[in-house]
Amino acid sequence: MPAPSRTYTVVLDWLEDRLRSGEIAVGDKLPGERALAEEFGISRASVREAIRVLDAMGLVRSSTGSGPNAGAIVISEPSAALAWALRMHVATRSLPVRDLVQTRLLLEIQSAHGATTVPDGPERDAALGRAAELVAAMDDPGLPDEDFHARDAEFHVVLASLAGNVVVGTIMASLRQAMIGYVQETVAGLDDWPAVRRTLQEHHQAILAAFRERRGEDAAAALREHITWFFGLHVEQEQQQRLGRAAPGVRARPGAGARSAPGGS
């Protein structure tokens, strides 16, 4: 039997086995706490701990109370679990923002090339249509900054999904959520955010056009320029903070000095 502090892992192992065999599928309800506790000879507290872990992993959604909707339902939200873990480790500074952004840059550029071979069809049209809607929404100068950031994040995830790699799409969604703090901190330190926002939109429009026209090399180059430029602003802020000086005004157009650093909006 597992050590007392890890007793709940028997429930996790049991669910993994049932999912692999097909005996349990997404949408099914797990047996109740009492039934699981009796089956494995563990306490109900250990079962509750297992459910909490599964919830954090994006594998179940639990509801308290009684009735048909009560209990733990099997779901599958892998990006939520990955994003949560990444955010925590970014907060501890175990995962440098620079490395996360470099990873995102590699994934997006690869996706830009992969998207050129995707055949025409409803899924491609829907993704490009959604990306266009997001760019149009971000054109509104009255759009609150928080909503701008959310649409910016979705724009990148939608375009990355065009390549058809579900794992890459999941990791991209996780990275974007994990890096929202970096984006907000960078924006808060800018002297001329409206000008930066306009430049980001110019980048978004160029990226979208390249994806629409299947210009993979141009899409990759536009993404690199976009991601690198924004991270350059972040690097400038960090340098100014280290020097103990107030951050200077930022340029509204990409500068050559920012191109050597990976990053992203």
PyMOL commands that set and color helices and strands:
alter all, ss='L'
color gray80, all
select helices_A, chain A and resi 4-6+9-21+33-40+44-56+78-91+97-115+122-138+145-161+166-178+180-188+193-212+216-243+256-258
alter helices_A, ss='H'
color red, helices_A
select strands_A, chain A and resi 60-63+71-74
alter strands_A, ss='S'
color yellow, strands_A
deselect
rebuild
show_as cartoon
